[in-house]
Structures are given as C-alpha cells and as structure tokens.
Amino acid sequence: MDAETLERSVLDRIVPSEEEILSISEKANRLKSMVQEYIQDHGIDIDIMFAGSFSKGTFLSNPDLDLFLMFPESVPKKELERIGLQAGEDILHGERMFSEHPYTRGVFEGLDVDMVPCYHLTTTDKLQSAVDRTPFHTAYICRKLSSEQKDQVRLLKKFMKGIGTYGAEQDSRGFSGYLCEVLVVKYGSFRGVLEGAQSWRDGTVIEVEGRGPEMKAPLVVYDPVDPRRNMASSVHIDTMSLFIAAASAYLKQPDEKFFFTPERNPLTVEELREIASRHGSRLVSVVFERPDVIEDSLYSQLWKTQIAIGKKLDEFSFGVLRAVHSMDDSKMTVVFELERDTLPRTHKHYGPPVSVRSSENFLSRWEGNPNGEPFIEDGRWTVIADRPYIRADDMIRGEASMSGAGRNLDVGTMDVHDHNRTLECIDPLLITKLLVPKMPWE
C-alpha cells in the first residue's frame, strides 16, 4: 500500500465522527453556560475560553476539555488562584492540581476537564505563568492550520503515540500536542515533518515566526507566540533520535504498525532466565511504594532514581547494560541488566604518587593491611583493599539514600531483588522489554 492510501485509511480510523464531535460540542457548550452562570452569580469579572486540541480541531478521540478562566491583569495572583480554584471545585467537584500553576481537574458529563485560571493578556511580553501563553497558542493554531492540515496533525500525533515519542510529560520526554501542530505549520504536512526530521541533529534549531535568544538543547523550536521559549525543551535526545529513526523507516516502507503498534507478549520466566544466561548478564531490581504525589512529578523522580542508582552501580563496578522502569497504582519499579552482580572481595586501590609528601599519610593509613602492604605501580602507591560491597543488591541497599534518588521516594519502603527474585517477582513484560529490546513498530 502506498503512503497516501495508507494515510487515508489511518485517518478513517482516527478522525472523530460527526456524531462524536457534535456530542462533545454540546457538552462543552453546556459546561460553558454553567460557568458563565456561575461567574455572573458570584460577580466575577472574567472571560472564559476553551483551549487545547478540541478547540483547535486536532484531537483524536475522547479529548480532555481545557477551560481557561481569564482574569484581568489587575487581579493579584493569590486572588486569581483562590477564585479560580474555588470555581473549579464548585463546578467540577474535582481535584486541585498543583504544578507550576494550580488548576482544577474533574469530570463533566463523562469528559475529563481541566479548569485553569490565567491572566487575560494582549501580548506574551509580561507573562505571569506558562499557562498564560495557552490562549495565544490556541489562537495561533486556529489561524494557521487549514482543515486538511488539522488531519495531518492527527496523523503526526497518532504516529508519535504509536512509536512512543508523544507527550511532554516527564516519562515520555517527548513531543507535546502543540509542538506537533507547530511542526505541521512549519513543514506543511505529516510527511513533510518526517522528511524534515531527516536533517535534524543534536542541537537543531527551528524557527517558524522568528528566532529568539540563543538556546542549547537537543531540539530547539522557538514558540511562534513567544520566541523566548523553546517549545521542544521536553524532548530528550533519545526521543528525538527514535522519532528520526521511525520517520526514516516509515518513509522507506509505510506501514500501519507505525500508527497502531502491536502489543508485546511477555516471555516466560524460563525464557527470560535463558536469555540472561545467554547474555552472561545478571538482573537486579528496586521497588518503591508509590507516594501520593502528582503523576508527572513521580515520573520525573522515577527517571532521576533510575539514573542515580545506575551511576552508583557503575561507580562500584557492576556495569549497567540497560535499565527500564514502570509505575502502577501501588509501586514504582526499576530493573537493571548488569555485566555482573557479584565482585571479588578485594580490588586495587591507587594512592598518591610516591614523590608527593602526602604519600606518607597513605602509607601510615594502610600499614598492616591484611591484604598486603602498599606497593608501587606506575609511580603511585597502590594497595589491595577490601571492597565496600561485593553484591549489587547490597550496594543499592547501602547507597540508595545517598544516590540522589527522587525526593518523594521513601527508601524505607524500598525492596531490592537479586537476579532470581527479580525473575520471580517483577512483571515479565517489563523484563522482556529489558532483555529483548526492539523498535515499537517491529
């Protein structure tokens, strides 16, 4: 199937039906009427508008509704937050969310709704917070994209979701919906974005309406409504590289698997044990109880924990090959594949050059060393010393609290599993992804 025919087929499956659009529009209008009545009854001087993918016509299905309560600039920020959050609580009976800017998340007639207080500005020159840009984003996309290009955005979003590069959240480290929209503005179409990505490199800079101050990141895309901002700041170099690879593969051989990726089946414990044996590698895993913290923050902390403990494993010579992580309603898990999970009891410890005065302190410290007296190697005093840890799981237990793990992850709730316990206790699908990595579309 050629790319054009394939993409028409995908659009037939992902573009919401007229009935679905009408149903959501009617619910959105009822919500808007309810909010207007509320602000009139309470004498609140604000404007309201919908933002996000639904208002821009680029949503796939079951969109969230983002309703912005736009306050005059004269209202103090604390007052804006107090009134805005109270309105969200009264109308949605939802949960207050505290990120950079507090807002209310709830449900209205089956639709997830974020009710966000912000300032009603005429320019982005004097932003009070990041959410103040969002109405400008909505207006820009509605102005710049044709109805055909909005479907091209849908293709790009579905492609990104399929290959695992969509979402600016901390776990995705990828492309936001707005970034997908702006890339279609820049390159004209879904395939135009894929072709354009073939020239991207680490540090690529893209401008659409103009260039702002110099920035350094794997990908810099100047926000068309505020060129002081890199709207691709969330994109990790690995995520960008994955998108480039997927784009190249799709352009060579288009396939629905890029949009509708097949689910992986976990291997059995016996199969996983045999693969690890064939690799000559060992597994170790760390499991924390999930704290009651906003999900985006937890994903950020999970990445930080994976990286921090991985560095410790390397520092103590266990040699990390790969790592994966997951989070469910009750626990947060990181699994490492190691070159080795046990080490000899002793190792070579290098001291100062023989010629420096501090070498006397070194010799005094190691006098009577049970593993042998200091000797000279490559001009330095050297000694055979006991290792602080000879097992990877013991090292993690001893060093996790000092490793720089996520601040809300309680080391007191931590379980560390050695190779065999990891195979017995950890989700086989997670270990399958670790030991048998492959591209999402394969």
N, C-alpha and C positions, 0 to 999 in steps of 0.2 A: 504494500500500500504506500503511495507517495505521501509526502508530508502534508500537502494541502487536504487531501481526502481524509487522512488520519486526524488532522486537527479539527475538521468539520465534525467528524464522528465524536471526538472528545467533547467538543462544545455542545453537541446534542445531549450529552450525559451530564454536563456540569452547569450549564446555564439554567438558572431557576425558571420554572414555568410561569406563564402569565398569572395563573391561579395563585401560585406561591407568592409572587411579587405583590399581587392585589391584597392577599391576606395580610402580609407583613405591613403593607402601606396603611391598611385600615387600622391595624393595631397601633402603629406608630402615630397615626392621627388621633386616635383615642387617648393615647398617652400624652400627646402634646396638649390636647384640650384639657386633660386633667391637671397638667402642670400649670397651664395658663389660668385655670380657675383657682388653683392653689395660690399662685403669686398675687392674683387680684384680691382674694380674700384676706391675705396677710399683708397687703400693701407693700409688696416687694417690687422695687424698681429695677427689673432686669429684662433682658431679651433672651430668647431661647432658640436653639437651632440643633438639628441633628448633624452629626459629623460621622466620619468613618466610612467603611466600604459600602454600607447600604445607601447612604445619602449620595455617594459618588457613583453608584450603579456598577460597582466592580466586585460585588460579593458573590460567593459561590453558592452556599446554601446555609440555612439556619444562622443568619448573621446576628451578631450582637448589635444592639442599638446603643449608640453613643449620643446621649443628650447633654448638650452643654448649656449651663446656666451662666449667662454672660452679664457680669456686673459692671457698673460704671467704674472708671479708674479711681474715682474719689472715695470709694468704699475701702476702708482699711482691710488688709489681708486677713487678719484674725476674724473680722466680722464677715467677710466673704465666706470663709471656711465654716464658721458657725451656722450661718443662714443656709448655705448650700448643703451642708451635711444634714441639717435638720430637715430640709425639704426632701432630700433623698430618703431619709428614714421614714418620714411621714407618708410619702407617696409610694415608695417601693417596699417599705418594711424590710430593707435589705441590710447588708453588712458594710460597715465603714472600712474602707481600704486605705492604708497609709503607705504610700510610696513617696516620691518626691513631692507630690501634691495630693492631698487627701480627696477621696471621692466616695460615692456610694455604689455598691454593686447589688443588684437584686433581679427579680423576675417579674415581668408584666405579661400576662396572658400567654405564658409559655415561652416568651422571648427573654434572653439574658439582656439586662440593661445596665450600662454604666452611666450614672448621673454625675456630671463633672462640673463643679464651679470654676469659672475662669473670669478673666477680665475681657471686656469688650473694647478691643483696641482698633485703631485705624491703621497702625503700622507695627511691624515687629521690632522697631528700634528700641522700645522700652518694655521688654517682656518682664513680667513678674515671675513666671514659671514656664516650664516647657509646654504645658497644656495650652497656654495662650496662643501658641502657633497653630494648633489644630484647626480652628475655623479657617485660617488662611490656607492651610493645606487642602481642605475640602473645596474652597472656592477656586483654588488654582487648578485642581484636577478636573472639576466640573467644567471649567473654562477651556482646558487644553485638550481633553480627550474626546474624540468622536465616539458614537455608539459602537462602531466597528472596533475601535481601539480598546474600548472597555472590555470587549470579548477577548482581545489579545492579552489584556491584563489578567483575565480569568485563566487563560491558558498558561501564562507565566506563573501565576500563583499555584495552580494545580501541579505544574511541573516541579516547582520549588518544594511543594509539600511532598510530592512523590519521592524525590531524591533526598529529602531530609535537610534542605537548606532554608526553609521558610520559617520566619519568626524571629523577632528581635529579642525574644526572651533569653535569659541567661543560659538556659540549657541548649537552646537552638543555636545561639551565637550566629544568627543568620540575617536574612533579608526581610525587612518589615513589609507590610502590605503597601504602605506609602512609597517605599523605595521601589517596589515592583512597578507601581504606577508611574513614577518619575522616569524609570528606565524605559518604559514604553513611550513616554513623551520624547525622550532623548533619541531612541533608536527606531521608533515608528511602529514596531510590531513585535510579537513574540519571537519570531525567528530572527528579527533584526537584533534583539537583545542577545540571543545565543551567538550570532555571528560577531557582534561587537565584543563579546566576552573573550573571544579567541585572542584578542590583543591585550587583554588585561594581564598585568604583572603585579607583584608585590609593590605597593606604593602608587598604583594607578590613580590618576586624578580625573574626575569627570565633572564638567560644568554644563549646566543646562541654560540658566538665565544669567550667569555671571560667576566670577570667581571671587571668593572671599580671602581671608588671610591664609597663609601657608599652613598646611596641616600635614601631619605624618600618621599614616595608618595603612593597613594592607590595602584598603579601598577607600578613597575619598570621593564622595559625591556631594557637592555643595547644594544645600537645600535651596530650591528656587525662590522660596519666600523669605529666607533668612540665610544669606551666604556666609554668615559667621558660624554656621553649624554644619558639621559633617553628618549627613543623614545616614551614612553607612558605617558609623562608628561601632555598631554592634557586630559587624561582620568579621569573624575570625579568619585568619589566613587559611586555615584548613577548610572552612566552609566555602570561602571563595574558590579555593582550588578544586573542591568537589564539584561546585557548580560549573567551573570551566571544563572539567573532565566530562561531566554529564552532557553539557552543551555540545562538546566536540563529538561525543559518541552518538547523540541524537541526530546531529546534522549529517553524520555519515550513514546512519541507519535508523530512521524514525521508527518508534515502536510505542504501543500503548503502555508498556511496562514502565516507561518514564513517568507517566501520569498516575497509573494505577499499579503501584509496585506490589509484587506478590508477598504475602506474609511468609516469614521463615518458620520452618518447623524445627523445634529443638531436637538435638541429638540425645540419645540415651546417655545415662551416666557411664555405662560401659564404653560407649563410643568416644565420649569425651576423655575418659581416662586413657584410652588407647592413643588418641591424638596427642595428648600431653606427653605421653611416653615416647611417642614418635618424635615429637619436637625436642625431647630431652629437657623440657621445662617443668616448672612447678607453679602451683597456684597458691595464692593467699587472698583472703577477703576480709573486709572490715564492714560491720553492720552497726549503724546507729539507730536509736529510736528517733522517729521524726518529731521535731518540736513543732509547737503551734505558732508558726511564723508564715508570712505571706509566701506563696509558692515560688515566685520569681527570685526572691531573696534566698530561698533554700537551694534552688538550682545553682545559683551563683556560689553559694557556700559549698555545695557538693563538688563543683569543679575545683574550687580552691583546695578542698580537702584531698581530692584525688591527686592534684599536682603536688601539694605539700608532702603527703605521705610518700608519693613516688620519688620525690627528691631525697627523702630520708633513706628509702630503700637503696637508691643508687649510692648515696653517701656512705652507707655501711656495706657496700659491695655485693648487694643481692641482685642487681642488674634487672631493671624493669624492661620487659619487652613490649608489652602493651597493657592498657588498662581500660575498663569500661565501668559505667555506673548506672544505677537506676534508683527510682524513688516510687514508693506506693503510699497508701494511706497511713501506714504504721512505721515504715522503716526506710532507711537510706543506705544503699549498698555500693561499695566499690570493690571490684575484683581486679587483681593484678596477675599477669603472667610473668614469672621471673626466670632468669637464667639459672638460679639456684635458690633454694630456701634454707640451706644449711651451709656453714662455712667451717674451715678448720679452727681449732681453738685459738691458735696464735696467728699473728701477722707481723709483717716487717714495719717497724715504726722508725721514721727518719728524724734525726735531731739536727742541731746546727752544724755548720762547717767546723772542722777541727780547729781552724785558725782563729775563731772568734772567742772572746773571753767567756761568753755565756755558756760555752760548751762545758765548763766546769760544773755549772749548776745541773746540766743534763746528766753528767757522769755521776754526780752525787745522788741525784734522784733515782737512777737505775742501778746503783750499787747493790749487789746481792740479788739481782733479778733472777727468779727461779728458772727462767727460760734461757739464761746465759748472759754473760757480761756484754756491754756495748762493744761494737767493733766498727772499723772504718770501711765505708763503701762509697766510692765516687767522691771522696774528700769530706764526707759527712759522718758524724757519729750515728750509728744505727743500732737498733736493739730489736730483739724478738719479744713482742709484747702479747699479753692476753687480749683477745677481742672483748669489747663490752657485751656483744651479743653474737651468738653463733646461729640463732634461728630467726627467720624473718618475722614470724608471728610474735616472738618475744620482743623483738626490736620495736614493732609497732605498739605493743602494749606499753613499753617503757618510754617511747619518744613521742607518741601521738599528741600529748598535751603540750609539747614544746615544738611541734612541727609547723604551726601556723594554720591549723585546720579551721574550718568555718566557725565563727564566734558563737553561733547558736547550737552547734552540735555538741552534745554533752558526752565527754569522754567516759563519764561514769556509766553511761548506758551502752558503751561500745562492746561488741563481741568481735573477736578476731578468730578466724578459722584457718587452720593449716590446709595443706593440699587435699587430704582425704575428706576433711569436714566440709571444705568448700564444695567439693563434688557432691557430697551428700545433702548439703543444706541450702545451697544457693540455686536460684531459678536456672534450670538447664538452658533456657533460651538465652539468658544473659551470658552464660559461659560459652554457648555456641557462637554467639557474636564475637566473643573474645578470641576463641581459638580458631574459628573458621571465618575470618573477615571476608566480606565481599561487597561489591557495589550494590546499592539498594535496588537498582533496576536489573540486576543479573539473576 
